[in-house]
């Protein structure tokens, strides 16, 4: 028999999501499946928020725009009306660019994934 979550557990998960914690972190903390966590916190997830360029300095903003125009791709999600930007960088040659980009995205509260 499956155990139901209490209202306190659900509210605890939602509070952690509002703080910016990942679904994986919340799942590990409560020792429940990620899909269950996602179901209860999907309205509070920060991963797909807008990118607020007003928090960047002029040089950082130009860096992101230039990289997007030169190396980025822009894809529309199939299910949701969201857009995804992906950058393809060479792991060895472009390491400094990846680090700079991670710093800029971190400044506006974004998380990035490095996939090798």
Chimera marker file (.cmm) of the C-alpha trace (Angstrom):
<marker_set name="trace">
<marker id="1" x="0.000" y="0.000" z="0.000" r="1" g="1" b="0" radius="0.5"/>
<marker id="2" x="1.395" y="3.405" z="-0.983" r="1" g="1" b="0" radius="0.5"/>
<marker id="3" x="1.840" y="6.038" z="1.689" r="1" g="1" b="0" radius="0.5"/>
<marker id="4" x="0.128" y="9.366" z="1.100" r="1" g="1" b="0" radius="0.5"/>
<marker id="5" x="2.010" y="12.585" z="1.655" r="1" g="1" b="0" radius="0.5"/>
<marker id="6" x="0.886" y="14.859" z="4.455" r="1" g="1" b="0" radius="0.5"/>
<marker id="7" x="-0.043" y="18.467" z="3.796" r="1" g="1" b="0" radius="0.5"/>
<marker id="8" x="3.057" y="19.498" z="5.794" r="1" g="1" b="0" radius="0.5"/>
<marker id="9" x="5.283" y="17.422" z="3.486" r="1" g="1" b="0" radius="0.5"/>
<marker id="10" x="3.698" y="18.939" z="0.390" r="1" g="1" b="0" radius="0.5"/>
<marker id="11" x="4.085" y="22.470" z="1.760" r="1" g="1" b="0" radius="0.5"/>
<marker id="12" x="7.685" y="21.686" z="2.737" r="1" g="1" b="0" radius="0.5"/>
<marker id="13" x="8.443" y="20.571" z="-0.818" r="1" g="1" b="0" radius="0.5"/>
<marker id="14" x="6.806" y="23.686" z="-2.244" r="1" g="1" b="0" radius="0.5"/>
<marker id="15" x="8.791" y="25.948" z="0.101" r="1" g="1" b="0" radius="0.5"/>
<marker id="16" x="12.060" y="24.306" z="-0.936" r="1" g="1" b="0" radius="0.5"/>
<marker id="17" x="11.116" y="24.704" z="-4.610" r="1" g="1" b="0" radius="0.5"/>
<marker id="18" x="10.350" y="28.403" z="-4.024" r="1" g="1" b="0" radius="0.5"/>
<marker id="19" x="13.848" y="28.737" z="-2.533" r="1" g="1" b="0" radius="0.5"/>
<marker id="20" x="15.287" y="27.397" z="-5.784" r="1" g="1" b="0" radius="0.5"/>
<marker id="21" x="16.136" y="23.848" z="-4.690" r="1" g="1" b="0" radius="0.5"/>
<marker id="22" x="16.130" y="21.266" z="-7.465" r="1" g="1" b="0" radius="0.5"/>
<marker id="23" x="13.585" y="18.503" z="-7.840" r="1" g="1" b="0" radius="0.5"/>
<marker id="24" x="16.419" y="16.018" z="-7.281" r="1" g="1" b="0" radius="0.5"/>
<marker id="25" x="17.393" y="17.695" z="-3.976" r="1" g="1" b="0" radius="0.5"/>
<marker id="26" x="13.805" y="17.746" z="-2.772" r="1" g="1" b="0" radius="0.5"/>
<marker id="27" x="13.304" y="14.136" z="-3.850" r="1" g="1" b="0" radius="0.5"/>
<marker id="28" x="16.399" y="13.063" z="-1.908" r="1" g="1" b="0" radius="0.5"/>
<marker id="29" x="15.379" y="15.042" z="1.185" r="1" g="1" b="0" radius="0.5"/>
<marker id="30" x="11.885" y="13.547" z="1.334" r="1" g="1" b="0" radius="0.5"/>
<marker id="31" x="12.966" y="10.156" z="-0.061" r="1" g="1" b="0" radius="0.5"/>
<marker id="32" x="10.233" y="10.068" z="-2.666" r="1" g="1" b="0" radius="0.5"/>
<marker id="33" x="10.266" y="9.839" z="-6.459" r="1" g="1" b="0" radius="0.5"/>
<marker id="34" x="11.113" y="12.834" z="-8.619" r="1" g="1" b="0" radius="0.5"/>
<marker id="35" x="7.854" y="12.548" z="-10.534" r="1" g="1" b="0" radius="0.5"/>
<marker id="36" x="5.931" y="12.833" z="-7.254" r="1" g="1" b="0" radius="0.5"/>
<marker id="37" x="7.938" y="15.903" z="-6.292" r="1" g="1" b="0" radius="0.5"/>
<marker id="38" x="7.415" y="17.443" z="-9.736" r="1" g="1" b="0" radius="0.5"/>
<marker id="39" x="3.659" y="16.872" z="-9.459" r="1" g="1" b="0" radius="0.5"/>
<marker id="40" x="3.508" y="18.831" z="-6.205" r="1" g="1" b="0" radius="0.5"/>
<marker id="41" x="6.011" y="21.617" z="-7.009" r="1" g="1" b="0" radius="0.5"/>
<marker id="42" x="5.586" y="22.152" z="-10.741" r="1" g="1" b="0" radius="0.5"/>
<marker id="43" x="4.043" y="25.588" z="-10.225" r="1" g="1" b="0" radius="0.5"/>
<marker id="44" x="6.979" y="26.672" z="-8.060" r="1" g="1" b="0" radius="0.5"/>
<marker id="45" x="9.917" y="25.395" z="-10.108" r="1" g="1" b="0" radius="0.5"/>
<marker id="46" x="12.426" y="28.086" z="-10.992" r="1" g="1" b="0" radius="0.5"/>
<marker id="47" x="14.272" y="26.305" z="-13.794" r="1" g="1" b="0" radius="0.5"/>
<marker id="48" x="12.270" y="27.742" z="-16.677" r="1" g="1" b="0" radius="0.5"/>
<marker id="49" x="11.853" y="31.306" z="-15.482" r="1" g="1" b="0" radius="0.5"/>
<marker id="50" x="12.586" y="34.279" z="-17.656" r="1" g="1" b="0" radius="0.5"/>
<marker id="51" x="16.120" y="35.500" z="-18.212" r="1" g="1" b="0" radius="0.5"/>
<marker id="52" x="16.273" y="38.995" z="-16.707" r="1" g="1" b="0" radius="0.5"/>
<marker id="53" x="18.960" y="40.791" z="-18.717" r="1" g="1" b="0" radius="0.5"/>
<marker id="54" x="18.511" y="43.941" z="-16.629" r="1" g="1" b="0" radius="0.5"/>
<marker id="55" x="20.549" y="42.221" z="-13.888" r="1" g="1" b="0" radius="0.5"/>
<marker id="56" x="23.560" y="42.034" z="-16.200" r="1" g="1" b="0" radius="0.5"/>
<marker id="57" x="26.202" y="44.601" z="-16.937" r="1" g="1" b="0" radius="0.5"/>
<marker id="58" x="26.379" y="45.846" z="-20.515" r="1" g="1" b="0" radius="0.5"/>
<marker id="59" x="29.424" y="43.703" z="-21.354" r="1" g="1" b="0" radius="0.5"/>
<marker id="60" x="27.787" y="40.548" z="-19.939" r="1" g="1" b="0" radius="0.5"/>
<marker id="61" x="24.612" y="41.190" z="-21.893" r="1" g="1" b="0" radius="0.5"/>
<marker id="62" x="26.619" y="41.636" z="-25.089" r="1" g="1" b="0" radius="0.5"/>
<marker id="63" x="28.559" y="38.450" z="-24.367" r="1" g="1" b="0" radius="0.5"/>
<marker id="64" x="25.360" y="36.378" z="-24.109" r="1" g="1" b="0" radius="0.5"/>
<marker id="65" x="23.784" y="37.946" z="-27.200" r="1" g="1" b="0" radius="0.5"/>
<marker id="66" x="26.958" y="37.488" z="-29.234" r="1" g="1" b="0" radius="0.5"/>
<marker id="67" x="27.300" y="33.875" z="-28.180" r="1" g="1" b="0" radius="0.5"/>
<marker id="68" x="23.657" y="33.201" z="-29.015" r="1" g="1" b="0" radius="0.5"/>
<marker id="69" x="23.999" y="34.712" z="-32.459" r="1" g="1" b="0" radius="0.5"/>
<marker id="70" x="27.209" y="32.833" z="-33.173" r="1" g="1" b="0" radius="0.5"/>
<marker id="71" x="26.850" y="29.420" z="-31.515" r="1" g="1" b="0" radius="0.5"/>
<marker id="72" x="23.328" y="29.046" z="-30.144" r="1" g="1" b="0" radius="0.5"/>
<marker id="73" x="20.256" y="27.250" z="-31.336" r="1" g="1" b="0" radius="0.5"/>
<marker id="74" x="16.673" y="28.158" z="-30.508" r="1" g="1" b="0" radius="0.5"/>
<marker id="75" x="14.075" y="25.392" z="-30.201" r="1" g="1" b="0" radius="0.5"/>
<marker id="76" x="10.401" y="25.465" z="-29.297" r="1" g="1" b="0" radius="0.5"/>
<marker id="77" x="9.164" y="22.847" z="-26.830" r="1" g="1" b="0" radius="0.5"/>
<marker id="78" x="6.713" y="20.317" z="-28.240" r="1" g="1" b="0" radius="0.5"/>
<marker id="79" x="4.267" y="20.203" z="-25.317" r="1" g="1" b="0" radius="0.5"/>
<marker id="80" x="4.587" y="23.583" z="-23.641" r="1" g="1" b="0" radius="0.5"/>
<marker id="81" x="4.962" y="27.008" z="-25.251" r="1" g="1" b="0" radius="0.5"/>
<marker id="82" x="8.549" y="27.349" z="-24.014" r="1" g="1" b="0" radius="0.5"/>
<marker id="83" x="11.708" y="28.037" z="-25.893" r="1" g="1" b="0" radius="0.5"/>
<marker id="84" x="15.080" y="26.448" z="-25.254" r="1" g="1" b="0" radius="0.5"/>
<marker id="85" x="18.465" y="27.875" z="-26.059" r="1" g="1" b="0" radius="0.5"/>
<marker id="86" x="21.374" y="25.482" z="-26.434" r="1" g="1" b="0" radius="0.5"/>
<marker id="87" x="25.023" y="26.300" z="-26.957" r="1" g="1" b="0" radius="0.5"/>
<marker id="88" x="27.395" y="23.781" z="-28.501" r="1" g="1" b="0" radius="0.5"/>
<marker id="89" x="30.925" y="24.425" z="-27.263" r="1" g="1" b="0" radius="0.5"/>
<marker id="90" x="34.083" y="22.375" z="-27.596" r="1" g="1" b="0" radius="0.5"/>
<marker id="91" x="34.935" y="21.008" z="-24.114" r="1" g="1" b="0" radius="0.5"/>
<marker id="92" x="38.662" y="21.638" z="-24.473" r="1" g="1" b="0" radius="0.5"/>
<marker id="93" x="38.867" y="24.696" z="-26.702" r="1" g="1" b="0" radius="0.5"/>
<marker id="94" x="35.915" y="26.647" z="-25.253" r="1" g="1" b="0" radius="0.5"/>
<marker id="95" x="36.325" y="25.913" z="-21.544" r="1" g="1" b="0" radius="0.5"/>
<marker id="96" x="36.885" y="29.606" z="-20.713" r="1" g="1" b="0" radius="0.5"/>
<marker id="97" x="33.704" y="30.530" z="-22.596" r="1" g="1" b="0" radius="0.5"/>
<marker id="98" x="31.695" y="27.875" z="-20.742" r="1" g="1" b="0" radius="0.5"/>
<marker id="99" x="32.973" y="29.138" z="-17.376" r="1" g="1" b="0" radius="0.5"/>
<marker id="100" x="32.135" y="32.759" z="-18.256" r="1" g="1" b="0" radius="0.5"/>
<marker id="101" x="28.685" y="31.749" z="-19.470" r="1" g="1" b="0" radius="0.5"/>
<marker id="102" x="28.062" y="29.773" z="-16.250" r="1" g="1" b="0" radius="0.5"/>
<marker id="103" x="28.990" y="32.861" z="-14.201" r="1" g="1" b="0" radius="0.5"/>
<marker id="104" x="26.644" y="35.089" z="-16.195" r="1" g="1" b="0" radius="0.5"/>
<marker id="105" x="23.737" y="32.648" z="-16.014" r="1" g="1" b="0" radius="0.5"/>
<marker id="106" x="24.347" y="32.168" z="-12.291" r="1" g="1" b="0" radius="0.5"/>
<marker id="107" x="24.111" y="35.923" z="-11.801" r="1" g="1" b="0" radius="0.5"/>
<marker id="108" x="20.516" y="35.903" z="-13.078" r="1" g="1" b="0" radius="0.5"/>
<marker id="109" x="19.587" y="32.778" z="-11.110" r="1" g="1" b="0" radius="0.5"/>
<marker id="110" x="19.821" y="30.215" z="-13.899" r="1" g="1" b="0" radius="0.5"/>
<marker id="111" x="21.208" y="26.732" z="-13.654" r="1" g="1" b="0" radius="0.5"/>
<marker id="112" x="23.117" y="25.238" z="-16.526" r="1" g="1" b="0" radius="0.5"/>
<marker id="113" x="24.109" y="21.695" z="-17.343" r="1" g="1" b="0" radius="0.5"/>
<marker id="114" x="27.433" y="20.703" z="-18.777" r="1" g="1" b="0" radius="0.5"/>
<marker id="115" x="26.970" y="17.658" z="-20.990" r="1" g="1" b="0" radius="0.5"/>
<marker id="116" x="30.059" y="15.992" z="-22.345" r="1" g="1" b="0" radius="0.5"/>
<link id1="1" id2="2" r="1" g="1" b="0" radius="0.2"/>
<link id1="2" id2="3" r="1" g="1" b="0" radius="0.2"/>
<link id1="3" id2="4" r="1" g="1" b="0" radius="0.2"/>
<link id1="4" id2="5" r="1" g="1" b="0" radius="0.2"/>
<link id1="5" id2="6" r="1" g="1" b="0" radius="0.2"/>
<link id1="6" id2="7" r="1" g="1" b="0" radius="0.2"/>
<link id1="7" id2="8" r="1" g="1" b="0" radius="0.2"/>
<link id1="8" id2="9" r="1" g="1" b="0" radius="0.2"/>
<link id1="9" id2="10" r="1" g="1" b="0" radius="0.2"/>
<link id1="10" id2="11" r="1" g="1" b="0" radius="0.2"/>
<link id1="11" id2="12" r="1" g="1" b="0" radius="0.2"/>
<link id1="12" id2="13" r="1" g="1" b="0" radius="0.2"/>
<link id1="13" id2="14" r="1" g="1" b="0" radius="0.2"/>
<link id1="14" id2="15" r="1" g="1" b="0" radius="0.2"/>
<link id1="15" id2="16" r="1" g="1" b="0" radius="0.2"/>
<link id1="16" id2="17" r="1" g="1" b="0" radius="0.2"/>
<link id1="17" id2="18" r="1" g="1" b="0" radius="0.2"/>
<link id1="18" id2="19" r="1" g="1" b="0" radius="0.2"/>
<link id1="19" id2="20" r="1" g="1" b="0" radius="0.2"/>
<link id1="20" id2="21" r="1" g="1" b="0" radius="0.2"/>
<link id1="21" id2="22" r="1" g="1" b="0" radius="0.2"/>
<link id1="22" id2="23" r="1" g="1" b="0" radius="0.2"/>
<link id1="23" id2="24" r="1" g="1" b="0" radius="0.2"/>
<link id1="24" id2="25" r="1" g="1" b="0" radius="0.2"/>
<link id1="25" id2="26" r="1" g="1" b="0" radius="0.2"/>
<link id1="26" id2="27" r="1" g="1" b="0" radius="0.2"/>
<link id1="27" id2="28" r="1" g="1" b="0" radius="0.2"/>
<link id1="28" id2="29" r="1" g="1" b="0" radius="0.2"/>
<link id1="29" id2="30" r="1" g="1" b="0" radius="0.2"/>
<link id1="30" id2="31" r="1" g="1" b="0" radius="0.2"/>
<link id1="31" id2="32" r="1" g="1" b="0" radius="0.2"/>
<link id1="32" id2="33" r="1" g="1" b="0" radius="0.2"/>
<link id1="33" id2="34" r="1" g="1" b="0" radius="0.2"/>
<link id1="34" id2="35" r="1" g="1" b="0" radius="0.2"/>
<link id1="35" id2="36" r="1" g="1" b="0" radius="0.2"/>
<link id1="36" id2="37" r="1" g="1" b="0" radius="0.2"/>
<link id1="37" id2="38" r="1" g="1" b="0" radius="0.2"/>
<link id1="38" id2="39" r="1" g="1" b="0" radius="0.2"/>
<link id1="39" id2="40" r="1" g="1" b="0" radius="0.2"/>
<link id1="40" id2="41" r="1" g="1" b="0" radius="0.2"/>
<link id1="41" id2="42" r="1" g="1" b="0" radius="0.2"/>
<link id1="42" id2="43" r="1" g="1" b="0" radius="0.2"/>
<link id1="43" id2="44" r="1" g="1" b="0" radius="0.2"/>
<link id1="44" id2="45" r="1" g="1" b="0" radius="0.2"/>
<link id1="45" id2="46" r="1" g="1" b="0" radius="0.2"/>
<link id1="46" id2="47" r="1" g="1" b="0" radius="0.2"/>
<link id1="47" id2="48" r="1" g="1" b="0" radius="0.2"/>
<link id1="48" id2="49" r="1" g="1" b="0" radius="0.2"/>
<link id1="49" id2="50" r="1" g="1" b="0" radius="0.2"/>
<link id1="50" id2="51" r="1" g="1" b="0" radius="0.2"/>
<link id1="51" id2="52" r="1" g="1" b="0" radius="0.2"/>
<link id1="52" id2="53" r="1" g="1" b="0" radius="0.2"/>
<link id1="53" id2="54" r="1" g="1" b="0" radius="0.2"/>
<link id1="54" id2="55" r="1" g="1" b="0" radius="0.2"/>
<link id1="55" id2="56" r="1" g="1" b="0" radius="0.2"/>
<link id1="56" id2="57" r="1" g="1" b="0" radius="0.2"/>
<link id1="57" id2="58" r="1" g="1" b="0" radius="0.2"/>
<link id1="58" id2="59" r="1" g="1" b="0" radius="0.2"/>
<link id1="59" id2="60" r="1" g="1" b="0" radius="0.2"/>
<link id1="60" id2="61" r="1" g="1" b="0" radius="0.2"/>
<link id1="61" id2="62" r="1" g="1" b="0" radius="0.2"/>
<link id1="62" id2="63" r="1" g="1" b="0" radius="0.2"/>
<link id1="63" id2="64" r="1" g="1" b="0" radius="0.2"/>
<link id1="64" id2="65" r="1" g="1" b="0" radius="0.2"/>
<link id1="65" id2="66" r="1" g="1" b="0" radius="0.2"/>
<link id1="66" id2="67" r="1" g="1" b="0" radius="0.2"/>
<link id1="67" id2="68" r="1" g="1" b="0" radius="0.2"/>
<link id1="68" id2="69" r="1" g="1" b="0" radius="0.2"/>
<link id1="69" id2="70" r="1" g="1" b="0" radius="0.2"/>
<link id1="70" id2="71" r="1" g="1" b="0" radius="0.2"/>
<link id1="71" id2="72" r="1" g="1" b="0" radius="0.2"/>
<link id1="72" id2="73" r="1" g="1" b="0" radius="0.2"/>
<link id1="73" id2="74" r="1" g="1" b="0" radius="0.2"/>
<link id1="74" id2="75" r="1" g="1" b="0" radius="0.2"/>
<link id1="75" id2="76" r="1" g="1" b="0" radius="0.2"/>
<link id1="76" id2="77" r="1" g="1" b="0" radius="0.2"/>
<link id1="77" id2="78" r="1" g="1" b="0" radius="0.2"/>
<link id1="78" id2="79" r="1" g="1" b="0" radius="0.2"/>
<link id1="79" id2="80" r="1" g="1" b="0" radius="0.2"/>
<link id1="80" id2="81" r="1" g="1" b="0" radius="0.2"/>
<link id1="81" id2="82" r="1" g="1" b="0" radius="0.2"/>
<link id1="82" id2="83" r="1" g="1" b="0" radius="0.2"/>
<link id1="83" id2="84" r="1" g="1" b="0" radius="0.2"/>
<link id1="84" id2="85" r="1" g="1" b="0" radius="0.2"/>
<link id1="85" id2="86" r="1" g="1" b="0" radius="0.2"/>
<link id1="86" id2="87" r="1" g="1" b="0" radius="0.2"/>
<link id1="87" id2="88" r="1" g="1" b="0" radius="0.2"/>
<link id1="88" id2="89" r="1" g="1" b="0" radius="0.2"/>
<link id1="89" id2="90" r="1" g="1" b="0" radius="0.2"/>
<link id1="90" id2="91" r="1" g="1" b="0" radius="0.2"/>
<link id1="91" id2="92" r="1" g="1" b="0" radius="0.2"/>
<link id1="92" id2="93" r="1" g="1" b="0" radius="0.2"/>
<link id1="93" id2="94" r="1" g="1" b="0" radius="0.2"/>
<link id1="94" id2="95" r="1" g="1" b="0" radius="0.2"/>
<link id1="95" id2="96" r="1" g="1" b="0" radius="0.2"/>
<link id1="96" id2="97" r="1" g="1" b="0" radius="0.2"/>
<link id1="97" id2="98" r="1" g="1" b="0" radius="0.2"/>
<link id1="98" id2="99" r="1" g="1" b="0" radius="0.2"/>
<link id1="99" id2="100" r="1" g="1" b="0" radius="0.2"/>
<link id1="100" id2="101" r="1" g="1" b="0" radius="0.2"/>
<link id1="101" id2="102" r="1" g="1" b="0" radius="0.2"/>
<link id1="102" id2="103" r="1" g="1" b="0" radius="0.2"/>
<link id1="103" id2="104" r="1" g="1" b="0" radius="0.2"/>
<link id1="104" id2="105" r="1" g="1" b="0" radius="0.2"/>
<link id1="105" id2="106" r="1" g="1" b="0" radius="0.2"/>
<link id1="106" id2="107" r="1" g="1" b="0" radius="0.2"/>
<link id1="107" id2="108" r="1" g="1" b="0" radius="0.2"/>
<link id1="108" id2="109" r="1" g="1" b="0" radius="0.2"/>
<link id1="109" id2="110" r="1" g="1" b="0" radius="0.2"/>
<link id1="110" id2="111" r="1" g="1" b="0" radius="0.2"/>
<link id1="111" id2="112" r="1" g="1" b="0" radius="0.2"/>
<link id1="112" id2="113" r="1" g="1" b="0" radius="0.2"/>
<link id1="113" id2="114" r="1" g="1" b="0" radius="0.2"/>
<link id1="114" id2="115" r="1" g="1" b="0" radius="0.2"/>
<link id1="115" id2="116" r="1" g="1" b="0" radius="0.2"/>
</marker_set>
